[in-house]
Amino acid sequence: MTKTRVGLIFGGKSGEHEVSLQSAKSIYEALDKQRYDVVLIGIDKKGNWLAGEASALLLHAEDPKLIALNQRCASVVPALVGADRSLIEMGTGRPVGNIDVVFPIVHGTYGEDGSLQGLLRMLDVPYVGADVLGSAIGMDKDVMKRLLREAGIPVAESVALRGSEIQRISYSNIVEQLGMPLFVKPANLGSSVGISKVYTVSELPQAIHNALRYDKKVLVEEFIEGREIECSVLGNDDPIASLPGEVLPTHDFYSYEAKYIDENGAVLEIPAKLDDSLVRKVQATALRAYKALECSGMARVDFFLKSDGDLIVNEINTLPGFTRISMYPKLWEASGLSYAELLDRLIELAFERHEREARLERSYKA
């Protein structure tokens, strides 16, 4: 049997660089080597593309605090001409090999926001996950919330601020509108990077300044008291939803450390203790949000479940974490789809979408 050559792209110029390395390690280990020939492609924090074997490319792979890319590995670039979808080693021009499908697991800026997806689309290579539009929408929490409201899906109240507006901000007006406490977060980032929970007006300026380190737009959002429920979605035109799970943080909120560093940072209740009607409501709302935001391939939809039964969409994550303690694959395992089977299905969906797009007319014919 001819193996499918999978280009696993990870790392990137993002605050979620190390998370991406952890996700890539888990995916690489789980992919069936009898079925797939996996090419590891790491993007360092300066944007350089590196290729190599797992044992050489990932340093300190067992330590999430120290995991890093080996800068001594070969630098490569994707071929921008021809139809062979190859990688070229810089300096020598030597082809590293053709790629049949790409699994991009570059969380955050330049990888989850549609940038990498646009490059892959121009190269005409099938790729896993949301397309350019779905990725961009899912990444921008401000735009995402606007579209969800338009679709009649409840979201938390928020105020979007740009860096140029900081000098004109009335912090007291924000508090009057949204109450206390508040969450302040970069509009275009994930994994809880740059997020602060604010309890007083005096803490707002520093929290906003911290978020602006990562993005030019900041979201100030109301605090919602409720259970943190998550649901995984899988598919293109006819997606399906997993059983919901619940996050029970042991930290003040589900922070970056709680998600990826501290194994005791949160308890994941999988499946969540919900009655059947609530399970159906979570799944149906997750699918509505997925379609409203033009998603494909996969996404994780995060909710707040209030004590009165109201369900609020917090956000959608189009490239959810794939580490050994990540919710997305765990929810599918609880729903009867193993980690390896999930990866198989995601790759099938990538080919399915690519083949469908290939049938579209690209030029006008009278």
C-alpha positions as CSV (number, residue, x, y, z in Angstrom):
1,M,0.0,0.0,0.0
2,T,1.3,3.4,-1.0
3,K,1.6,5.6,2.1
4,T,0.1,9.1,2.2
5,R,2.8,11.7,2.8
6,V,1.6,14.1,5.6
7,G,3.4,17.3,6.2
8,L,3.0,18.1,9.9
9,I,3.5,21.9,10.3
10,F,3.9,23.3,13.7
11,G,5.6,26.0,15.9
12,G,5.3,29.5,14.4
13,K,5.7,33.2,15.3
14,S,3.1,33.1,18.0
15,G,2.7,33.2,21.8
16,E,1.3,29.7,21.4
17,H,4.6,28.4,19.9
18,E,5.3,25.8,22.6
19,V,1.7,24.6,22.7
20,S,2.0,23.9,19.0
21,L,5.1,21.8,19.6
22,Q,3.3,19.8,22.2
23,S,0.4,19.2,19.9
24,A,2.6,18.2,17.0
25,K,4.5,15.7,19.2
26,S,1.2,14.0,20.2
27,I,-0.1,13.9,16.6
28,Y,3.2,12.5,15.3
29,E,3.2,9.7,17.8
30,A,-0.5,8.8,17.1
31,L,-0.4,8.8,13.3
32,D,-0.4,5.3,11.9
33,K,3.2,4.9,10.4
34,Q,1.9,1.9,8.4
35,R,-0.4,4.3,6.6
36,Y,1.4,7.6,6.7
37,D,4.9,8.9,5.9
38,V,5.1,11.9,8.2
39,V,7.3,14.9,7.3
40,L,7.9,17.1,10.3
41,I,8.1,20.9,9.5
42,G,8.8,23.2,12.4
43,I,8.5,27.0,12.0
44,D,10.7,28.8,14.5
45,K,9.8,32.1,16.3
46,K,11.5,34.1,13.5
47,G,9.5,32.4,10.8
48,N,12.2,30.0,9.5
49,W,11.0,26.6,8.3
50,L,13.0,23.6,9.5
51,A,12.6,19.9,8.7
52,G,14.0,16.8,10.3
53,E,13.3,13.6,12.2
54,A,11.3,13.9,15.4
55,S,14.3,12.8,17.5
56,A,16.4,15.6,16.0
57,L,13.8,18.4,15.4
58,L,12.2,18.5,18.9
59,L,14.4,19.3,21.8
60,H,13.3,18.5,25.4
61,A,10.2,16.9,23.9
62,E,9.1,15.4,27.2
63,D,9.1,18.7,29.1
64,P,6.3,21.2,28.2
65,K,8.3,24.0,29.9
66,L,11.5,23.4,27.8
67,I,10.3,21.9,24.5
68,A,11.9,23.7,21.6
69,L,12.9,23.5,17.9
70,N,16.5,22.4,17.0
71,Q,17.9,25.3,15.0
72,R,20.5,23.0,13.5
73,C,18.0,21.1,11.4
74,A,17.8,21.8,7.7
75,S,16.1,25.0,6.6
76,V,13.4,24.4,3.9
77,V,10.9,26.4,1.9
78,P,7.7,25.1,0.1
79,A,8.0,25.0,-3.6
80,L,6.0,27.9,-5.1
81,V,5.9,26.6,-8.7
82,G,4.9,23.3,-10.2
83,A,2.4,20.7,-9.0
84,D,4.7,18.4,-7.0
85,R,4.0,20.1,-3.6
86,S,7.6,19.7,-2.6
87,L,9.8,21.2,0.0
88,I,13.2,22.6,-1.1
89,E,16.2,22.6,1.2
90,M,17.7,26.1,1.3
91,G,21.3,26.5,0.2
92,T,21.4,23.3,-1.7
93,G,18.1,23.4,-3.6
94,R,17.7,19.7,-2.9
95,P,14.1,18.5,-2.8
96,V,13.1,17.2,0.6
97,G,10.1,15.3,-0.8
98,N,6.6,15.7,-2.0
99,I,3.7,16.3,0.3
100,D,0.2,14.8,-0.3
101,V,-1.6,16.6,2.5
102,V,-0.7,19.1,5.2
103,F,-1.7,18.9,8.9
104,P,-1.2,22.5,10.1
105,I,-1.1,22.6,13.9
106,V,0.3,26.1,14.2
107,H,-1.8,27.6,17.0
108,G,-2.3,31.4,17.1
109,T,-1.0,34.1,14.9
110,Y,0.0,33.3,11.3
111,G,-1.1,29.7,11.7
112,E,-4.7,29.7,13.0
113,D,-5.8,33.0,11.5
114,G,-6.0,32.0,7.8
115,S,-2.4,33.1,6.9
116,L,-1.0,29.6,6.6
117,Q,-4.2,28.3,5.1
118,G,-4.0,31.0,2.3
119,L,-0.4,29.8,1.5
120,L,-1.5,26.2,1.4
121,R,-4.5,27.0,-0.8
122,M,-2.2,28.9,-3.3
123,L,0.1,25.9,-3.3
124,D,-3.0,23.7,-4.1
125,V,-2.3,21.3,-1.3
126,P,-5.0,19.7,0.7
127,Y,-4.9,20.7,4.4
128,V,-6.6,19.7,7.6
129,G,-8.9,22.1,9.4
130,A,-10.8,25.3,8.6
131,D,-10.3,27.1,5.3
132,V,-9.0,30.7,5.0
133,L,-12.3,32.4,5.9
134,G,-13.3,30.1,8.7
135,S,-9.9,30.4,10.3
136,A,-9.8,34.2,10.1
137,I,-13.3,34.5,11.6
138,G,-12.6,32.0,14.4
139,M,-9.4,33.8,15.3
140,D,-10.9,37.3,15.7
141,K,-13.1,37.1,18.8
142,D,-14.7,40.4,18.1
143,V,-15.8,39.5,14.5
144,M,-16.7,36.0,15.7
145,K,-19.1,37.5,18.4
146,R,-20.7,39.8,15.9
147,L,-21.5,37.0,13.5
148,L,-22.8,34.8,16.3
149,R,-25.1,37.6,17.5
150,E,-26.3,38.0,13.9
151,A,-27.1,34.3,13.9
152,G,-29.1,34.6,17.1
153,I,-26.6,32.7,19.2
154,P,-26.1,34.2,22.7
155,V,-22.6,35.5,23.5
156,A,-21.0,37.5,26.4
157,E,-21.3,41.2,26.2
158,S,-18.0,42.8,25.3
159,V,-16.2,46.0,24.1
160,A,-13.5,45.9,21.4
161,L,-10.6,48.4,21.8
162,R,-7.8,49.2,19.4
163,G,-4.4,50.4,20.4
164,S,-5.0,53.8,18.8
165,E,-8.0,54.3,21.1
166,I,-6.3,53.7,24.4
167,Q,-5.8,57.4,25.2
168,R,-9.5,58.1,24.8
169,I,-10.8,55.2,26.8
170,S,-13.2,55.8,29.7
171,Y,-12.6,52.9,32.0
172,S,-15.5,53.8,34.3
173,N,-17.9,53.7,31.2
174,I,-16.6,50.2,30.4
175,V,-17.2,49.0,34.0
176,E,-20.6,50.6,34.0
177,Q,-21.5,48.8,30.8
178,L,-20.0,45.4,31.6
179,G,-19.8,45.2,35.4
180,M,-17.1,43.6,37.5
181,P,-15.1,41.4,37.4
182,L,-14.0,41.5,33.7
183,F,-11.8,39.5,31.4
184,V,-9.3,41.4,29.1
185,K,-7.9,39.4,26.2
186,P,-6.2,39.9,22.9
187,A,-8.8,39.7,20.1
188,N,-6.7,37.5,17.9
189,L,-5.0,34.8,20.1
190,G,-5.9,31.7,21.9
191,S,-4.7,29.3,24.6
192,S,-5.5,32.0,27.2
193,V,-2.3,33.9,26.2
194,G,-2.4,37.5,27.3
195,I,-5.7,37.1,29.3
196,S,-6.2,38.9,32.6
197,K,-9.1,38.7,35.0
198,V,-9.7,42.2,36.4
199,Y,-11.5,42.9,39.7
200,T,-11.1,46.7,40.0
201,V,-11.0,49.7,37.6
202,S,-7.4,50.4,38.6
203,E,-6.4,47.0,37.2
204,L,-7.9,47.7,33.7
205,P,-5.0,49.8,32.2
206,Q,-2.3,47.3,33.0
207,A,-4.5,44.4,31.7
208,I,-5.2,46.2,28.5
209,H,-1.5,47.0,28.1
210,N,-0.6,43.4,28.6
211,A,-3.2,42.2,26.0
212,L,-1.9,44.8,23.5
213,R,1.5,43.1,23.7
214,Y,0.0,40.3,21.6
215,D,-2.5,42.0,19.3
216,K,-3.5,45.4,18.1
217,K,-7.1,44.8,19.2
218,V,-8.3,44.0,22.7
219,L,-11.6,42.5,23.9
220,V,-12.9,43.6,27.3
221,E,-15.6,41.1,28.2
222,E,-18.2,40.6,31.0
223,F,-17.6,37.9,33.5
224,I,-20.2,35.1,33.3
225,E,-20.9,32.9,36.3
226,G,-21.4,29.5,34.9
227,R,-20.1,26.0,34.2
228,E,-17.4,25.8,31.5
229,I,-18.7,23.3,28.9
230,E,-16.9,22.4,25.7
231,C,-18.0,20.4,22.6
232,S,-15.9,19.1,19.7
233,V,-17.2,19.4,16.1
234,L,-16.0,17.4,13.1
235,G,-16.9,17.6,9.5
236,N,-17.3,19.8,6.4
237,D,-20.8,20.3,4.9
238,D,-22.4,17.8,7.3
239,P,-20.6,18.1,10.6
240,I,-21.2,16.1,13.8
241,A,-20.8,17.1,17.5
242,S,-19.2,15.1,20.2
243,L,-20.5,14.5,23.7
244,P,-19.8,17.7,25.8
245,G,-17.2,17.9,28.4
246,E,-16.7,20.2,31.4
247,V,-13.6,22.1,32.6
248,L,-13.3,22.4,36.3
249,P,-10.3,24.8,36.8
250,T,-8.3,24.6,40.0
251,H,-6.8,28.0,39.1
252,D,-8.7,31.3,39.2
253,F,-9.6,30.6,35.5
254,Y,-8.6,28.2,32.8
255,S,-5.3,29.8,32.2
256,Y,-2.4,28.9,29.8
257,E,-0.6,27.2,32.7
258,A,-3.8,25.2,33.7
259,K,-4.2,24.1,30.1
260,Y,-0.7,23.1,29.1
261,I,1.8,23.1,32.0
262,D,0.1,22.1,35.2
263,E,-1.5,18.6,34.9
264,N,-3.5,19.4,38.0
265,G,-4.5,22.9,36.7
266,A,-8.0,21.6,35.8
267,V,-10.2,18.6,36.1
268,L,-11.7,17.6,32.7
269,E,-15.1,15.9,33.3
270,I,-15.7,13.8,30.2
271,P,-18.4,13.5,29.4
272,A,-20.0,16.4,31.3
273,K,-22.7,15.6,33.9
274,L,-25.6,17.0,31.9
275,D,-29.1,15.6,31.4
276,D,-30.0,14.4,27.9
277,S,-31.9,17.6,26.9
278,L,-28.9,19.8,27.8
279,V,-26.5,17.5,25.9
280,R,-28.7,17.9,22.8
281,K,-28.8,21.6,23.3
282,V,-25.0,22.0,23.6
283,Q,-24.5,19.8,20.5
284,A,-27.1,21.6,18.4
285,T,-25.8,25.1,19.4
286,A,-22.2,24.0,18.7
287,L,-23.2,22.9,15.2
288,R,-25.1,26.2,14.6
289,A,-22.1,28.2,15.7
290,Y,-19.8,26.0,13.5
291,K,-21.9,26.7,10.4
292,A,-22.5,30.4,11.2
293,L,-18.7,30.9,11.4
294,E,-18.0,29.1,8.1
295,C,-16.0,26.4,9.7
296,S,-14.8,23.1,8.2
297,G,-12.7,20.2,9.2
298,M,-12.8,20.7,13.0
299,A,-13.4,23.1,15.8
300,R,-14.0,23.1,19.5
301,V,-16.9,25.3,20.7
302,D,-16.6,26.6,24.3
303,F,-19.7,27.6,26.4
304,F,-20.8,29.0,29.7
305,L,-23.8,27.2,31.1
306,K,-25.6,29.5,33.6
307,S,-27.5,28.2,36.6
308,D,-30.8,29.2,34.9
309,G,-30.0,26.9,32.0
310,D,-29.0,29.6,29.5
311,L,-26.1,28.6,27.2
312,I,-23.6,31.3,26.2
313,V,-21.0,30.7,23.5
314,N,-17.6,31.9,24.7
315,E,-15.6,31.2,21.6
316,I,-14.7,28.8,18.9
317,N,-11.3,27.3,18.4
318,T,-10.6,26.1,14.8
319,L,-7.2,24.6,15.7
320,P,-7.8,23.2,19.2
321,G,-5.0,21.8,21.2
322,F,-4.0,18.2,20.5
323,T,-1.7,17.6,23.5
324,R,-2.2,14.5,25.7
325,I,-4.3,16.5,28.1
326,S,-6.3,18.4,25.4
327,M,-10.1,18.4,25.4
328,Y,-10.8,18.1,21.7
329,P,-9.4,14.6,21.1
330,K,-10.5,13.4,24.6
331,L,-14.2,14.3,23.8
332,W,-14.0,12.3,20.6
333,E,-12.5,9.3,22.5
334,A,-15.5,9.5,24.9
335,S,-17.8,9.7,21.8
336,G,-16.3,6.5,20.4
337,L,-13.7,7.8,18.0
338,S,-10.1,7.0,19.0
339,Y,-7.2,9.5,18.7
340,A,-5.8,7.7,15.7
341,E,-9.2,7.3,14.0
342,L,-9.8,11.0,14.6
343,L,-6.6,11.9,12.8
344,D,-7.6,9.6,9.9
345,R,-10.9,11.3,9.6
346,L,-9.4,14.8,9.6
347,I,-7.1,13.8,6.8
348,E,-10.0,12.3,4.8
349,L,-11.9,15.6,5.3
350,A,-8.9,17.6,4.0
351,F,-8.9,15.5,0.8
352,E,-12.7,15.7,0.5
353,R,-12.7,19.5,0.6
354,H,-9.8,19.8,-1.8
355,E,-11.5,17.5,-4.3
356,R,-14.7,19.5,-4.0
357,E,-13.0,22.8,-4.6
358,A,-11.1,21.3,-7.6
359,R,-14.4,20.8,-9.3
360,L,-15.3,24.4,-9.2
361,E,-15.0,26.5,-12.3
362,R,-12.1,29.0,-11.9
363,S,-12.7,31.0,-15.1
364,Y,-15.7,32.4,-16.9
365,K,-17.0,30.4,-19.9
366,A,-19.7,32.1,-22.1
